[in-house]
Amino acid sequence: MARSSLPLGPAWRKSSRSASSGECVEARRWPEGVEIRDSKNPHGPTFTVSATAWTALTGALGDGLINRSGTGHP
């Protein structure tokens, strides 16, 4: 879910590449950055990253530089 496809506002968006097991995150964009949460725990904690960090993360995921387990190269 690239930043450009994440509209500004309160609606949470789930990645189109979410695992069928439900292991995914949701994100929403605010002027100060992108807020992220665990989709299995929608009332749990969230964290916000800068737009620059979000773009770098989604780019690295899209380029295959980070795998879904977060352990580096697939």
C-alpha positions in Angstrom: 0.0 0.0 0.0 2.0 2.9 -1.3 1.6 6.3 0.3 0.1 7.7 -2.9 -2.7 5.1 -2.7 -3.4 5.9 0.9 -6.0 8.8 1.0 -5.8 11.4 3.7 -8.4 10.8 6.4 -9.8 8.7 9.2 -10.6 5.5 7.2 -8.3 2.6 7.9 -7.0 0.7 4.8 -5.8 -2.9 4.7 -3.1 -3.9 2.2 -4.3 -5.7 -0.9 -1.5 -8.2 -0.2 -2.8 -9.1 3.2 -2.2 -12.8 4.2 -5.3 -15.0 4.0 -4.6 -15.9 7.7 -5.4 -12.3 8.6 -1.8 -11.4 9.5 -1.7 -7.8 8.4 -1.6 -4.2 9.3 -3.9 -1.4 8.5 -2.9 2.2 7.9 -4.4 5.6 7.6 -2.7 8.9 6.5 -2.8 12.1 8.5 -1.0 15.4 7.6 1.7 14.5 10.2 2.3 11.0 8.9 0.9 7.5 8.6 -0.7 5.7 11.5 -0.4 1.9 11.6 -2.2 -0.8 13.6 -2.6 -4.5 13.8 -5.8 -5.5 12.0 -6.5 -8.3 14.5 -6.4 -5.8 17.4 -8.2 -2.7 16.0 -8.7 -1.2 19.5 -5.1 -1.8 20.5 -2.1 0.5 20.2 -1.1 2.3 17.1 2.1 4.1 16.0 2.7 6.9 13.5 5.6 7.1 11.1 6.6 10.0 8.9 5.5 10.1 5.3 9.1 9.6 4.3 9.5 6.5 6.5 6.2 5.0 5.1 7.4 5.6 1.6 10.7 3.9 2.4 9.0 0.9 4.1 6.5 0.3 1.4 9.1 0.7 -1.3 11.4 -1.8 0.4 8.5 -4.3 0.8 7.6 -3.8 -2.9 11.1 -4.3 -4.0 11.4 -7.6 -2.0 14.1 -6.1 0.3 12.1 -7.1 3.4 10.0 -10.3 3.6 6.8 -10.7 5.5 8.5 -12.0 8.6 10.8 -8.9 8.7 14.0 -10.9 8.7 15.6 -9.3 5.7 16.0 -10.7 2.2 13.4 -13.3 1.3 
